[in-house]
Amino acid sequence: MASEIYVTEPEVEQIEFDLLIKEVWDSLTDSLKVQSVSLEQSIPTNINFSADRKLLKIMLLNLLENAIFYNEATKRKKALVSIVINSNPKSLDIKVNDNGIGITEESIASIFDLFSVGTDKTRGYGLGLYIVKKAVEKLQGVITVSSKRNQFTTFHITLPKEI
């Protein structure tokens, strides 16, 4: 995925976020055999946004997979992931939030670095958030994260409407 992001020129198309999120969520919950994590969405119906669908899918796939996995790790009965999308004239804001295990303050500074992992409960190699950041940068956007241990993690992506 990382090398594909570097070499591929974005193919811009109109994005239907509700369909894209459903596609990603369904594929993850099927492959991970998850029923204990709920998804809430707040997406305006009139969003006019064009971008590379593949890059957006890569971002959502990695963020939602982490949200599911680290929510499952808590064994809570009310595991929740939410996606909020807001549009303004110049940019699009995407927030992915979960009520999972969170990320330590020490780890936040390097969470987007190659091979960086935010917890000892990981099952990956520290590539997912690195890939997300590279996809966001390819779309000339910015990603930030805020988290509180054992309470929440929120990833905030801002993408320009005009590239």
C-alpha positions as CSV (number, residue, x, y, z in Angstrom):
1,M,0.0,0.0,0.0
2,A,2.7,2.4,0.9
3,S,4.6,2.1,-2.4
4,E,1.3,2.3,-4.3
5,I,0.6,5.7,-2.6
6,Y,4.0,7.0,-3.6
7,V,3.9,6.0,-7.3
8,T,0.2,6.4,-8.1
9,E,-1.2,9.7,-9.4
10,P,-4.6,10.4,-7.8
11,E,-7.6,9.6,-9.9
12,V,-10.2,12.2,-8.9
13,E,-13.8,11.2,-8.7
14,Q,-16.9,12.3,-6.8
15,I,-17.0,10.5,-3.5
16,E,-20.2,9.0,-2.0
17,F,-19.0,8.7,1.6
18,D,-22.0,6.7,2.9
19,L,-21.3,4.0,0.3
20,L,-17.5,4.0,0.8
21,I,-17.8,3.7,4.6
22,K,-20.4,0.9,4.3
23,E,-18.1,-1.0,2.0
24,V,-15.1,-0.6,4.3
25,W,-17.1,-1.4,7.5
26,D,-18.8,-4.4,6.0
27,S,-15.5,-5.9,4.7
28,L,-13.8,-5.3,8.1
29,T,-16.6,-6.7,10.2
30,D,-16.9,-9.7,8.0
31,S,-13.2,-10.5,7.8
32,L,-12.6,-9.8,11.5
33,K,-15.8,-11.6,12.6
34,V,-16.9,-8.7,14.7
35,Q,-20.4,-8.1,16.1
36,S,-19.5,-6.3,19.3
37,V,-18.5,-3.0,17.9
38,S,-21.1,-0.5,16.6
39,L,-20.6,2.2,14.0
40,E,-22.3,5.6,14.2
41,Q,-22.1,8.0,11.3
42,S,-22.8,11.7,10.9
43,I,-22.4,12.5,7.2
44,P,-24.3,15.4,5.5
45,T,-26.2,14.2,2.4
46,N,-25.1,17.1,0.3
47,I,-21.3,16.8,0.4
48,N,-19.7,17.7,-2.8
49,F,-16.2,16.3,-2.6
50,S,-14.0,14.8,-5.2
51,A,-10.7,12.9,-4.5
52,D,-9.0,9.6,-5.2
53,R,-11.4,6.9,-3.9
54,K,-8.6,4.4,-3.5
55,L,-6.6,6.7,-1.1
56,L,-9.7,7.5,0.9
57,K,-10.5,3.8,1.2
58,I,-7.0,3.1,2.4
59,M,-7.3,5.8,5.1
60,L,-10.7,4.6,6.3
61,L,-9.7,0.9,6.1
62,N,-6.7,1.4,8.4
63,L,-8.4,3.8,10.8
64,L,-11.5,1.6,11.2
65,E,-9.5,-1.6,11.5
66,N,-7.5,-0.1,14.4
67,A,-10.7,1.3,16.0
68,I,-12.3,-2.2,15.8
69,F,-9.3,-4.1,17.0
70,Y,-8.5,-1.8,19.9
71,N,-12.1,-1.6,20.9
72,E,-12.3,-5.4,20.9
73,A,-9.3,-5.4,23.2
74,T,-11.3,-3.7,25.9
75,K,-14.0,-6.4,26.0
76,R,-16.6,-3.6,26.7
77,K,-20.2,-4.3,26.0
78,K,-20.7,-0.9,24.3
79,A,-17.7,-0.6,22.0
80,L,-18.4,2.3,19.6
81,V,-16.7,3.7,16.6
82,S,-18.0,7.0,15.1
83,I,-17.3,8.8,11.9
84,V,-18.2,12.5,11.6
85,I,-17.7,14.3,8.3
86,N,-18.2,18.1,7.9
87,S,-17.8,20.1,4.8
88,N,-17.0,23.8,4.4
89,P,-16.2,25.8,1.3
90,K,-12.5,25.1,1.4
91,S,-12.1,21.8,3.1
92,L,-13.5,18.5,4.3
93,D,-13.1,17.3,7.9
94,I,-13.2,13.6,8.8
95,K,-13.2,12.5,12.4
96,V,-12.9,8.9,13.3
97,N,-13.4,8.3,17.0
98,D,-13.5,5.2,19.2
99,N,-13.9,4.4,22.9
100,G,-11.1,1.8,22.9
101,I,-7.9,1.4,24.8
102,G,-6.4,4.8,23.7
103,I,-2.8,5.8,22.9
104,T,-0.3,6.8,25.5
105,E,1.0,10.4,25.5
106,E,4.5,9.1,24.9
107,S,3.3,7.2,21.8
108,I,1.3,10.0,20.2
109,A,4.4,11.9,19.1
110,S,5.6,9.0,16.9
111,I,2.3,7.2,16.1
112,F,2.6,8.1,12.3
113,D,6.2,7.0,12.0
114,L,7.1,3.9,10.1
115,F,7.1,0.8,12.3
116,S,5.7,2.8,15.3
117,V,3.2,1.0,17.5
118,G,1.1,2.7,20.1
119,T,0.5,-0.2,22.5
120,D,1.8,-3.6,23.5
121,K,-1.6,-5.0,22.4
122,T,-0.7,-4.6,18.8
123,R,-1.0,-7.3,16.2
124,G,0.6,-5.3,13.4
125,Y,4.0,-4.0,12.4
126,G,3.4,-0.3,12.7
127,L,2.6,0.3,9.1
128,G,-1.2,1.2,9.2
129,L,-1.0,4.8,10.5
130,Y,2.1,5.5,8.5
131,I,0.2,4.5,5.4
132,V,-2.8,6.7,6.5
133,K,-0.5,9.7,6.9
134,K,1.1,9.2,3.5
135,A,-2.4,8.9,1.8
136,V,-3.6,12.0,3.6
137,E,-0.4,13.9,2.5
138,K,-0.9,12.6,-1.1
139,L,-4.3,14.4,-1.0
140,Q,-2.5,17.5,0.4
141,G,-4.3,17.1,3.8
142,V,-3.4,17.0,7.4
143,I,-4.0,14.4,10.1
144,T,-3.9,14.8,13.8
145,V,-4.7,12.5,16.7
146,S,-5.9,13.0,20.3
147,S,-6.4,10.3,22.8
148,K,-6.9,9.5,26.5
149,R,-5.8,6.2,27.8
150,N,-8.7,3.7,28.2
151,Q,-11.2,6.3,27.1
152,F,-11.0,7.4,23.5
153,T,-8.9,8.0,20.4
154,T,-9.9,10.5,17.7
155,F,-8.2,10.9,14.3
156,H,-9.0,14.2,12.6
157,I,-8.3,14.5,8.9
158,T,-8.6,17.8,7.0
159,L,-8.5,17.6,3.2
160,P,-8.6,20.6,0.8
161,K,-11.5,20.7,-1.7
162,E,-9.3,22.0,-4.4
163,I,-5.9,20.4,-5.1
